[in-house]
């Protein structure tokens, strides 16, 4: 399903890519200020429930967050 196109805000096209990203981040921060207003897809709840069930079934398989961050740092320096 194609998303509808929306026009750029006035002046957006004249911003540098870094400024456009900053604009979008600030916009998202404004939207996200009311967490309850942001819809969460059912598939996200299902994924979280599946992962929690897998953790409860094998809690010893969990790894410290530092290990994950180290792995991510090696992949994306």
C-alpha positions in Angstrom: 0.0 0.0 0.0 1.5 3.3 -1.1 1.7 6.1 1.5 0.0 9.3 0.4 2.5 12.1 -0.5 2.5 15.2 1.5 4.0 18.6 0.6 7.2 19.7 2.3 6.8 22.4 5.0 7.7 25.8 3.7 11.5 26.2 3.4 12.2 22.5 4.1 13.7 21.8 0.7 16.2 24.7 1.2 17.6 23.1 4.4 20.7 21.0 4.3 20.3 17.2 4.9 21.6 17.7 8.5 19.1 20.5 9.1 16.3 18.4 7.6 17.1 15.5 10.0 17.2 18.0 12.9 13.8 19.3 11.9 12.4 15.8 11.7 13.9 14.9 15.1 12.4 18.0 16.7 9.0 17.2 15.1 9.2 13.6 16.3 10.1 14.8 19.8 7.0 17.0 19.8 4.8 14.1 18.7 6.3 11.7 21.1 5.9 14.0 24.1 2.4 12.4 24.5 3.4 8.7 24.5 -0.2 7.5 24.7 -1.1 9.3 21.5 1.3 7.2 19.5 -0.4 4.0 18.2 1.5 0.7 18.6 0.9 -2.0 16.0 -0.4 -5.3 17.3 2.5 -7.1 15.6 4.9 -5.1 17.9 3.0 -6.3 21.0 3.1 -9.9 19.6 6.8 -9.7 19.0 7.4 -8.4 22.6 5.3 -11.2 24.0 7.1 -13.8 22.0 10.5 -12.5 23.1 9.4 -12.4 26.7 8.1 -16.0 26.5 11.5 -17.1 25.0 13.4 -15.4 27.7 11.2 -17.0 30.4 11.8 -20.4 28.8 15.6 -19.9 28.7 16.6 -17.1 31.0 20.3 -18.3 30.9 20.4 -17.6 27.2 20.2 -13.8 27.9 23.4 -11.8 27.4 24.4 -8.6 29.2 23.6 -5.4 27.3 27.3 -4.5 27.3 28.0 -7.6 25.1 25.4 -6.5 22.6 26.7 -3.0 22.5 30.2 -4.3 21.9 29.0 -6.4 19.0 27.1 -3.5 17.5 30.2 -1.3 17.9 32.3 -3.8 16.0 29.8 -3.9 13.2 29.1 -0.2 13.0 32.2 1.7 13.9 
